[in-house]
Amino acid sequence: MVQAYNFTRRAVVSAVVLWGALFTTSVPARDVDAYPAKPITMMVSYDPAGATDYQARLAVMMSEKENYFGQPVVVMNKPGKGGQLGWNWYTETAPHDGYMLAVYNVPHFIAQSIMFNTKYSISNLEPIANWGADPAVLIVSKLSPYKSVADLVAFAEEHPGQATISGGGTFTGHHIAMLQLEKAAGVKLKYSPFDGGRPALEAVVSGVVIAGFNNLSDVYRSLDKVNVLAIADVVRDKTFLPSVPTLRELGYNVDDTSVNVRGIMVQSTVAPEVVDFLANRTPLMFNDTAVAEKMRAGGAGVRIMNRKQVKMMWSERERSLGKLLAELKAETAIKAETASKTEAARKN
């Protein structure tokens, strides 16, 4: 499976050029007519070879012939803290001139903006278009004694807090799926966050954790290493894992809040003319037949949404995640306050 990510230098250069073709507009209003006058950079908040990076590069590589835009686009990875490092940098420090784009992952950045003091939220970022949807799936290693979700839940009931579940970062879709299962099953699980989906998956394979929630697309390319127990979605995945039940089918009230949807965004300060241009052109690349075929071949679900649809989705997710995380946020605040008082008392 590793070879799927080993792009040749020529292919990577091609991908870079393609991204440029993809994003021909991101400058202050006075420079819009001249755009693009230089290469564009697109920031991915996760490691190279992970599902987000893989799909982004695949899309531009496969649509190279169409040359949807013009200037080269350099894909830059800035991983860390489940995406927080990259998105904080993008919102606060990166140029706001339209020559710097970013990939979004929902529910990741929305949940993090609710739970942490992040620099980013849906109020200061603007969606351009969405290319895909990647449900979280519950996995165990091939050698695991747990053959079903019921087996895993039974262990958690007998050993509260000892059932270790990996995922790619804190308050990412993987974490949200685990929180939903924990609540639905009435058990206490132990979340083990990793910097990205691939390390989290390998933790399952190597037995570092008992189980994990991971991207369907990453898991699909690793079915020789893991068993899939269930999907955290409202319907089965009929394309890639038609025989795998949803958690809801198995009696656990878990919806599609954790499904990882991916697309392109810019800062809200980018010129409206640029945003409109990108919003009109980007879906053309995502609708490319070759892109869709290669995405599906790699286990990546395609869900194309225009800017208006993405804005509605962002707002809906913020509402649903706010409800899901309200109790946990209150508990976190109480623990932080208690810890602060304890530390103050210790110093005195």
C-alpha positions in Angstrom: 0.0 0.0 0.0 2.9 2.3 0.5 3.6 2.6 -3.1 0.3 4.3 -3.7 1.8 7.4 -2.1 5.3 7.2 -3.7 4.7 9.7 -6.4 7.6 10.1 -8.8 9.3 13.5 -8.9 7.7 14.1 -12.3 4.3 13.2 -11.0 4.6 15.5 -8.0 5.7 18.3 -10.2 2.7 17.6 -12.4 0.5 17.7 -9.4 1.9 20.9 -8.3 1.3 22.4 -11.7 -2.2 21.1 -11.6 -3.1 22.6 -8.3 -2.0 25.9 -9.9 -4.4 25.2 -12.7 -7.0 24.7 -10.0 -6.6 27.9 -8.2 -6.3 30.8 -10.5 -7.5 33.6 -8.2 -6.5 34.7 -4.8 -5.4 38.3 -4.5 -6.6 41.6 -3.0 -9.3 43.1 -5.1 -7.0 45.6 -6.8 -4.9 42.7 -8.3 -7.8 40.4 -9.2 -7.6 41.2 -12.9 -3.9 40.3 -13.0 -4.4 37.1 -11.1 -2.5 34.7 -11.0 0.8 36.5 -11.4 2.8 34.0 -9.4 2.6 30.4 -8.1 0.0 29.6 -5.5 0.5 27.5 -2.3 -2.1 25.2 -0.8 -1.7 24.1 2.8 -2.7 20.7 4.1 -2.8 20.4 7.9 -1.9 16.7 7.9 1.1 14.5 7.0 2.1 13.5 3.5 0.6 10.1 2.6 -2.4 10.5 4.8 -5.9 10.5 3.2 -6.3 14.2 2.9 -2.9 14.8 1.3 -3.3 11.7 -0.9 -6.7 12.8 -2.3 -5.6 16.3 -2.9 -2.5 15.3 -4.9 -4.5 12.6 -6.7 -7.1 15.1 -7.8 -4.6 17.5 -9.4 -2.5 14.8 -10.9 -5.4 13.2 -12.7 -6.9 16.5 -14.0 -3.6 17.8 -15.4 -4.6 17.5 -19.0 -7.6 19.8 -18.6 -5.4 22.6 -17.0 -8.4 24.2 -15.3 -6.5 27.3 -14.2 -2.9 28.5 -15.0 -0.1 29.0 -12.4 1.6 26.2 -10.5 0.3 25.5 -7.0 2.7 24.1 -4.4 1.2 21.7 -1.9 2.6 22.4 1.6 2.1 20.1 4.6 1.9 21.6 8.0 0.8 18.8 10.4 0.3 18.8 14.1 -2.3 18.6 16.9 -5.0 17.1 14.7 -4.8 20.0 12.2 -4.7 22.8 14.8 -1.1 23.8 14.0 -1.7 24.3 10.3 -5.1 26.0 10.6 -3.9 28.3 13.4 -1.0 29.3 11.2 -3.1 29.7 8.1 -5.6 31.9 9.8 -3.2 34.1 11.8 0.2 34.1 10.1 -0.2 33.0 6.4 -0.6 35.6 3.7 -4.1 36.8 3.2 -3.5 37.8 -0.3 -5.3 34.9 -2.0 -2.1 33.1 -3.0 -2.4 30.8 0.0 -5.2 28.3 0.0 -6.0 25.6 2.6 -7.7 22.2 2.7 -10.5 22.0 5.4 -11.5 18.9 7.2 -14.9 18.9 8.9 -15.8 18.1 11.7 -12.2 18.6 12.7 -11.7 22.3 12.5 -15.2 23.1 13.8 -15.0 20.8 16.8 -11.6 22.2 17.7 -12.8 25.8 17.4 -15.6 24.9 19.9 -13.3 23.0 22.4 -10.1 25.1 22.2 -9.0 28.7 21.9 -8.2 28.4 18.3 -7.5 31.2 15.9 -9.9 29.7 13.4 -13.7 29.2 13.1 -16.3 29.2 10.5 -16.6 33.0 11.0 -13.1 33.8 9.6 -12.8 31.2 6.9 -14.6 31.0 3.6 -15.4 27.6 1.8 -14.7 27.3 -1.9 -15.9 23.8 -2.7 -16.1 20.3 -1.3 -14.6 17.2 -3.0 -15.3 14.2 -0.8 -16.7 12.5 2.3 -14.8 9.9 4.3 -16.7 8.1 7.1 -14.9 7.0 10.2 -14.8 3.2 10.6 -14.1 1.2 13.7 -11.2 -1.2 13.1 -9.1 -3.9 15.0 -6.0 -5.8 13.9 -6.3 -9.1 12.1 -5.1 -10.8 15.2 -7.5 -9.1 17.6 -9.7 -11.3 19.8 -12.5 -8.8 19.3 -14.6 -9.9 16.4 -17.5 -7.5 16.8 -18.5 -4.1 18.3 -20.3 -6.1 21.0 -17.1 -7.8 22.0 -15.3 -4.5 22.3 -18.1 -2.9 24.3 -18.2 -6.0 26.6 -14.5 -5.5 27.3 -15.1 -1.8 28.0 -17.9 -2.6 30.4 -15.7 -4.9 32.4 -12.6 -2.6 32.2 -13.7 1.0 32.2 -11.2 3.3 30.6 -8.9 0.5 29.5 -10.3 0.0 26.0 -7.8 2.1 24.0 -9.0 3.6 20.8 -6.7 5.4 18.4 -7.5 8.3 16.1 -5.8 11.0 14.0 -5.8 13.9 16.5 -8.0 15.4 19.2 -11.5 16.4 18.3 -11.2 15.1 14.7 -13.8 13.0 13.1 -12.2 9.9 14.7 -12.5 11.4 18.1 -16.1 12.5 17.6 -17.0 9.0 16.5 -15.4 7.5 19.6 -17.3 10.0 21.8 -20.6 9.1 20.1 -20.0 5.4 20.6 -19.0 5.9 24.2 -22.2 7.8 24.9 -24.4 5.4 22.9 -22.9 2.3 24.5 -22.8 3.7 28.0 -19.1 2.8 28.4 -15.8 4.6 29.2 -13.2 4.4 26.5 -9.7 5.8 26.3 -8.8 7.9 23.3 -5.3 7.8 22.0 -4.7 10.6 19.5 -1.9 10.4 16.9 -0.7 13.0 14.4 -2.6 11.8 11.5 -4.7 8.8 10.3 -1.8 6.7 9.1 0.0 6.6 12.4 -3.3 5.9 14.2 -4.0 3.0 11.8 -0.5 1.5 12.4 -1.1 1.7 16.1 -4.0 -0.7 15.6 -2.0 -3.0 13.4 0.9 -3.2 15.8 -1.3 -3.7 18.8 -0.3 -0.4 20.5 -4.1 0.1 21.0 -7.0 -2.3 21.1 -9.0 -0.6 18.3 -9.3 2.6 16.4 -11.5 4.9 14.4 -10.0 5.7 11.0 -10.8 7.1 7.6 -12.6 4.6 5.4 -10.3 5.5 2.5 -7.1 4.8 4.5 -8.6 1.5 5.8 -9.7 0.5 2.4 -6.1 0.5 1.2 -5.1 -1.5 4.3 -7.7 -4.3 4.4 -5.0 -6.9 4.5 -3.9 -5.5 7.9 -7.2 -4.8 9.7 -10.8 -6.0 10.2 -13.6 -3.4 10.0 -16.3 -3.8 12.7 -18.6 -1.0 11.8 -19.1 2.4 10.1 -19.9 5.6 11.9 -22.5 6.8 9.4 -26.3 6.7 8.9 -26.1 4.4 5.9 -23.8 1.6 4.8 -21.1 2.3 2.3 -22.3 0.4 -0.7 -19.3 1.2 -2.9 -16.3 0.1 -0.7 -17.6 -1.9 2.3 -21.1 -3.0 1.5 -21.0 -5.9 4.0 -20.0 -3.8 7.0 -22.9 -2.5 9.1 -23.3 0.9 10.5 -23.1 1.4 14.3 -26.7 2.5 14.2 -27.7 -0.9 12.6 -26.0 -2.6 15.5 -28.1 -0.7 18.0 -25.7 2.3 18.8 -27.2 5.7 18.2 -24.3 7.1 16.2 -25.1 9.4 13.2 -22.9 11.0 10.5 -21.5 13.9 12.5 -18.1 12.3 12.4 -17.9 11.9 8.6 -14.8 13.7 7.4 -15.7 16.0 4.6 -12.9 17.7 2.7 -12.6 20.7 0.4 -10.8 24.0 -0.2 -11.1 27.2 1.7 -9.5 30.7 2.0 -9.4 33.3 4.7 -12.6 35.5 4.9 -10.4 38.5 4.1 -9.6 37.3 0.6 -11.2 39.5 -2.1 -14.8 38.6 -2.9 -14.0 38.5 -6.6 -11.3 35.9 -6.0 -13.6 33.8 -3.8 -16.3 33.9 -6.5 -13.8 32.9 -9.2 -12.6 30.0 -7.2 -16.1 28.9 -6.3 -17.0 28.8 -10.0 -13.9 27.0 -11.3 -12.9 24.6 -8.6 -15.9 22.2 -8.9 -15.0 21.7 -12.5 -11.9 19.9 -11.4 -13.7 17.9 -8.8 -16.2 16.8 -11.4 -13.5 15.6 -13.7 -14.3 12.0 -14.7 -10.7 10.8 -14.3 -10.5 12.3 -10.8 -13.7 10.6 -9.7 -12.5 7.2 -11.0 -9.2 7.4 -9.3 -10.7 8.6 -6.1 -13.0 5.7 -6.0 -10.2 3.3 -6.9 -8.4 4.5 -3.8 -11.4 4.1 -1.5 -12.2 7.8 -1.4 -15.9 8.7 -1.5 -16.7 11.7 -3.8 -19.2 14.3 -2.4 -19.0 17.4 -4.5 -20.6 20.5 -3.0 -20.6 24.1 -4.1 -19.8 27.0 -1.9 -23.4 27.7 -0.9 -23.9 24.0 0.1 -20.6 23.9 2.1 -21.6 27.1 4.0 -24.9 25.5 5.0 -23.0 22.3 6.0 -20.5 24.2 8.1 -23.3 25.9 10.0 -25.2 22.7 10.6 -22.1 20.9 11.8 -21.4 23.8 14.2 -24.8 23.4 15.7 -24.7 19.6 16.1 -21.2 19.6 17.4 -22.0 22.4 19.9 -24.7 20.1 21.3 -22.6 17.0 21.4 -19.6 18.7 23.0 -21.4 21.1 25.4 -21.3 18.7 28.4 -17.7 17.7 27.7 -16.6 21.4 27.4 -18.2 22.1 30.7 -16.4 19.2 32.3 -13.1 20.3 30.8 -13.6 23.9 32.1 -14.3 22.6 35.6 -11.2 20.4 35.6 -9.1 23.3 34.4 -10.4 25.5 37.1 -9.8 22.9 39.7 -6.3 22.3 38.5 -5.6 26.0 38.5 -6.8 26.4 42.1 -4.8 23.4 43.2 -1.7 24.8 41.6 -2.3 28.2 43.2 -2.8 26.6 46.6 0.4 24.6 46.2 2.4 27.7 45.4 1.0 29.5 48.4 
